[in-house]
């Protein structure tokens, strides 16, 4: 049985126990995901579903409330085959959603007038419509890198930005099911490091950051809210359908999801080099290595967060680092954000002046300074050296 089906059955059972049959007439809504664009093309994607009526997260929410909210997200009814009109720059195109209510399409653009790095296109539900709710609209944000951008960043999320324990299936499920945007934990220093990357080597850029993850679209709002709360730079977030097999964490499944998305971004911006960031709990080093040969000179560096402190895994990543060096890039297996930031500063991808803020935020995220009392420290792991092959 698929994970999505299991969780939907659990949600239905919970409603029956609670004596709440649910509403067959919940209003439709368009959930617009952050997309990205060039001067001529844009990725527009989102989902049409019946509103799950999820309550806003608070720091004091009980595990029960978090579970109820996540089950509402899972059980929310998609609007299969929904027709969505996209209006941008004086043109309009219609997109048809799949059986799960997801829509995703590349649209041609004439222009989207704006001087900001984020643009918006209008979304309107064409069909189906309900008599009591004839007008369903949303705005889809699009990231368009400025000409002054010196590089882009493509980053994983789970166990790279957000502590997820994704390598342990039961711990990962518990984290997702019983947490919310205010209880999820960042890796220490990650926000300051990503802010420095966004500002670039002279501190005045607005380099684009893209987030590619194996997390489900059902928790898109949790991830987006978490990043806002932690001051992690805003960027397009690319996730996947939760209706997946229990083998979802297998190397082939992970590669089959992430690699095409990364290539899509690289292909859209052929003149822009990139920094790739991931962790060694899954297959990020292998996925990143696989794209190097097809994009010569485009990958400035690969930063891998060392969350799996096993000698065998460190040895395999070090061997990959040798291959990455031969392919014209650098792989850094870093034990913390500051180690990666130090390497980036040495290569002038971030300013040296930004390093103290990364170190200070690491201490705050670990609960040392007391400035982030609501974010407890991470569990202690055995120390591991940073590996740099260059």
C-alpha positions in Angstrom: 0.0 0.0 0.0 1.2 3.5 -0.7 2.0 6.0 2.1 -0.5 8.5 0.9 -3.3 5.9 1.0 -2.3 4.7 4.5 -2.4 8.3 5.8 -5.7 9.1 4.1 -7.3 6.0 5.7 -5.9 7.1 9.1 -7.4 10.6 8.6 -10.8 9.0 7.7 -10.6 6.8 10.8 -9.7 9.7 13.0 -12.7 11.7 11.8 -15.0 8.7 12.5 -13.6 8.4 16.0 -14.0 12.1 16.6 -17.5 12.1 15.3 -16.7 14.6 12.6 -17.9 13.4 9.2 -16.1 16.2 7.3 -17.7 18.5 4.8 -18.5 17.5 1.2 -18.9 21.2 0.3 -15.6 22.7 1.4 -14.6 25.6 -0.9 -12.2 25.0 -3.7 -8.8 26.7 -3.5 -5.8 27.1 -5.7 -2.5 26.5 -3.8 0.1 28.3 -5.9 3.7 27.1 -5.5 6.7 29.4 -6.0 7.9 29.0 -9.6 10.8 30.5 -11.5 11.3 32.1 -14.9 13.6 33.5 -17.6 12.8 36.5 -19.7 10.8 34.2 -22.1 9.6 31.2 -20.1 8.1 30.5 -16.7 7.3 27.4 -14.6 3.9 27.7 -13.1 2.7 25.0 -10.8 0.3 24.4 -7.9 -2.6 22.4 -6.8 -6.4 22.7 -6.8 -8.2 21.1 -3.9 -11.0 21.5 -1.3 -9.7 23.7 1.5 -8.4 21.5 4.3 -9.1 24.2 6.9 -5.8 23.8 8.7 -5.3 26.0 11.7 -2.3 28.3 11.9 0.7 26.8 13.8 1.8 28.1 17.2 4.8 27.3 19.3 2.4 25.8 22.0 0.5 23.4 19.7 0.2 19.9 21.1 1.3 16.8 19.3 -2.3 16.0 18.9 -3.1 19.3 17.1 -0.1 18.9 14.9 -1.2 15.3 14.0 -4.7 16.6 13.2 -3.4 19.3 11.0 -1.1 17.0 9.0 -3.9 14.5 8.5 -6.1 17.3 7.2 -3.4 18.1 4.7 -3.1 14.5 3.6 -6.9 13.9 3.5 -7.8 17.1 1.7 -9.7 16.3 -1.5 -8.0 17.2 -4.7 -10.0 18.5 -7.6 -9.1 16.1 -10.4 -8.9 17.5 -13.9 -9.4 21.1 -12.7 -8.9 23.7 -15.4 -6.8 26.7 -14.4 -6.3 29.9 -16.5 -2.8 31.5 -16.2 -2.6 35.2 -17.0 0.8 36.8 -17.5 2.0 39.8 -19.5 -1.2 40.2 -21.4 -1.4 36.5 -22.4 -3.6 33.7 -21.0 -3.2 30.0 -21.1 -5.2 27.2 -19.7 -3.6 24.3 -17.7 -5.4 21.1 -16.8 -4.6 19.4 -13.4 -4.0 15.7 -13.0 -6.0 13.2 -11.0 -4.4 14.5 -7.8 -5.2 18.2 -8.6 -1.6 19.1 -9.4 -0.9 21.3 -12.4 2.6 22.1 -13.7 3.4 23.7 -17.0 6.0 25.9 -18.8 4.4 28.9 -20.3 5.8 31.4 -22.8 6.1 34.9 -21.7 6.0 38.2 -23.5 6.9 40.2 -20.4 6.0 40.5 -16.7 6.5 44.1 -15.8 8.4 44.4 -12.5 11.7 45.6 -11.2 11.7 43.2 -8.4 13.4 39.7 -8.3 9.9 38.2 -7.8 7.1 38.5 -10.3 3.6 37.3 -10.1 1.1 35.7 -12.5 -2.6 35.5 -12.0 -4.3 32.1 -11.6 -8.1 31.6 -12.0 -10.1 28.4 -11.6 -12.1 27.9 -14.8 -13.7 24.6 -13.9 -15.3 23.1 -11.9 -17.0 25.9 -10.1 -19.6 25.8 -7.3 -22.6 28.1 -7.3 -21.7 29.5 -3.9 -18.1 30.1 -4.9 -17.8 31.1 -8.5 -14.5 33.0 -8.3 -11.4 31.2 -7.2 -8.1 33.0 -7.8 -4.5 33.0 -6.6 -1.2 34.6 -7.5 1.8 32.5 -8.3 5.2 34.0 -7.4 8.0 33.6 -10.0 11.7 34.0 -9.3 13.5 35.8 -12.2 17.3 36.2 -11.5 18.6 39.7 -12.2 21.4 40.2 -14.7 23.7 41.2 -11.7 23.5 37.7 -10.2 26.9 36.1 -10.0 25.7 32.6 -9.3 22.7 30.6 -8.2 22.3 28.1 -5.4 20.4 24.7 -5.6 19.9 23.2 -2.1 18.3 20.1 -0.7 16.1 20.7 2.4 15.8 17.6 4.5 18.9 17.2 6.7 20.5 20.0 4.8 18.4 23.0 5.9 15.8 21.3 8.1 16.5 18.6 10.7 14.4 15.7 9.4 16.3 12.5 10.2 15.3 11.3 6.7 17.7 8.3 6.8 15.6 6.8 9.6 12.1 6.3 8.2 10.2 6.1 11.5 12.0 9.2 12.9 11.3 11.1 9.7 7.6 10.2 9.8 7.4 11.2 13.5 9.1 14.6 12.7 6.7 15.3 9.9 3.5 14.0 11.6 4.0 15.5 15.0 5.8 18.8 14.3 4.8 22.1 12.7 6.6 25.2 11.3 7.4 26.5 14.7 8.7 23.2 16.1 10.9 22.1 13.2 14.6 22.8 13.7 17.1 24.4 11.3 20.7 23.2 11.1 22.8 25.7 13.1 24.0 28.7 11.1 22.2 27.8 7.9 20.1 31.0 7.6 23.2 33.3 7.9 25.2 31.1 5.5 22.4 31.2 2.8 21.9 34.9 3.3 25.6 35.4 2.6 25.4 33.3 -0.5 22.4 35.3 -1.7 24.4 38.5 -1.2 27.4 37.1 -3.0 31.1 38.0 -2.9 30.7 41.7 -2.7 27.7 41.7 -0.4 25.4 43.5 -2.8 23.9 40.8 -5.0 20.6 39.0 -4.9 21.7 35.6 -6.1 18.7 33.2 -6.6 18.3 30.1 -4.4 16.3 27.1 -5.4 15.2 24.3 -3.0 14.8 20.8 -4.4 13.6 18.2 -1.9 11.9 14.8 -1.6 9.4 16.1 0.9 5.8 15.9 0.0 3.8 18.8 -1.5 1.3 18.3 1.3 3.6 20.1 3.8 4.6 22.9 1.4 3.0 25.5 3.7 4.9 24.1 6.7 8.2 24.3 4.9 7.5 27.8 3.5 6.4 29.1 6.9 9.4 27.5 8.6 11.8 29.2 6.3 10.1 32.6 6.8 10.3 32.1 10.6 14.0 31.2 10.5 14.9 34.0 8.0 16.1 31.5 5.4 16.2 33.2 2.0 13.0 32.8 0.0 13.3 30.7 -3.2 11.3 28.3 -5.4 10.5 25.1 -3.5 10.3 21.9 -5.5 8.8 18.9 -3.8 6.9 15.8 -4.9 3.6 13.9 -4.5 3.2 12.1 -1.2 1.3 9.2 -2.8 4.5 7.2 -3.1 5.7 3.7 -2.3 7.5 2.7 0.9 10.6 2.4 -1.4 10.5 6.2 -1.8 13.9 6.7 -0.2 15.7 4.2 -2.5 18.6 5.8 -4.4 16.9 5.3 -7.8 13.7 7.0 -6.6 15.6 9.9 -5.1 17.7 10.4 -8.2 14.6 10.1 -10.5 13.0 13.0 -8.6 15.8 15.4 -7.9 18.1 15.1 -10.9 15.6 16.1 -13.6 14.6 19.2 -11.6 18.2 20.3 -11.1 18.9 19.9 -14.8 15.8 21.9 -15.6 17.1 24.8 -13.5 20.6 24.6 -15.0 19.1 24.5 -18.6 16.9 27.5 -18.0 19.9 29.7 -17.0 22.8 28.6 -19.3 24.9 31.6 -18.4 24.7 31.2 -14.6 27.1 29.1 -12.5 25.8 27.3 -9.5 26.7 26.1 -6.0 25.0 22.8 -5.0 24.3 22.0 -1.4 23.1 18.7 0.1 23.9 16.1 2.7 25.3 12.7 2.9 22.3 10.9 4.4 20.8 10.2 1.0 22.4 10.4 -2.4 23.0 14.1 -2.9 26.8 13.6 -3.6 26.1 11.0 -6.2 23.3 13.0 -7.8 25.4 16.2 -7.9 28.4 14.3 -9.3 26.3 12.8 -12.1 25.4 16.2 -13.6 29.0 17.7 -13.7 30.1 16.3 -17.0 27.0 17.7 -18.8 27.6 21.2 -17.4 31.3 21.9 -17.6 32.4 25.0 -15.7 28.9 25.6 -14.3 29.3 24.1 -10.8 31.5 26.3 -8.6 31.4 23.9 -5.6 29.4 21.2 -4.0 28.8 21.5 -0.2 27.7 18.3 1.5 26.6 18.5 5.2 28.0 15.6 7.1 25.0 14.2 9.0 26.0 10.5 8.6 29.1 10.0 10.7 30.1 6.6 9.4 33.7 6.0 8.1 32.3 4.0 5.1 30.1 6.9 4.0 32.9 9.5 4.5 35.2 7.3 2.5 32.8 7.0 -0.4 32.1 10.8 -0.4 35.9 11.5 -0.4 36.3 9.2 -3.4 33.5 11.2 -5.1 35.3 14.4 -4.2 38.3 13.2 -6.2 36.0 12.6 -9.2 34.4 16.0 -8.7 37.9 17.6 -8.7 38.8 15.8 -12.0 35.5 17.1 -13.5 36.6 20.7 -12.7 34.7 21.5 -9.4 35.2 21.0 -5.7 33.3 18.9 -3.2 33.4 19.9 0.5 32.1 17.5 3.2 31.5 19.9 6.0 30.5 19.1 9.6 28.8 22.5 10.1 27.7 25.6 8.3 30.7 27.6 9.3 33.1 25.2 7.6 31.2 25.5 4.3 31.0 29.3 4.8 34.8 29.5 5.4 35.5 27.7 2.1 33.0 30.0 0.3 34.7 33.1 1.7 38.1 31.8 0.7 36.8 31.7 -2.9 35.1 35.1 -2.6 31.6 33.7 -3.1 30.6 35.3 0.1 32.2 38.1 2.1 34.6 37.4 4.9 32.6 40.0 6.9 29.7 37.5 6.9 31.6 34.8 8.7 31.0 36.1 12.2 27.3 36.2 11.7 27.3 32.5 10.6 29.3 31.6 13.7 27.0 33.7 15.9 23.9 32.1 14.5 25.3 28.6 14.9 25.6 29.3 18.6 22.1 30.8 18.8 20.6 27.8 17.0 22.4 25.5 19.4 20.9 27.3 22.3 24.2 28.6 23.6 23.4 32.4 23.5 19.8 32.2 24.7 18.6 34.3 21.9 16.7 31.4 20.3 15.2 29.8 23.4 12.5 28.2 21.2 15.0 26.3 19.1 16.8 23.7 21.2 20.2 22.4 20.3 20.8 19.5 18.0 21.7 16.1 19.4 25.4 15.7 19.8 27.2 13.7 17.2 30.8 12.5 17.1 33.0 15.1 15.6 34.1 14.6 12.0 36.7 16.5 10.0 35.8 18.7 7.1 36.9 17.1 3.9 38.0 19.4 1.0 39.6 18.0 -2.1 41.0 20.7 -4.4 
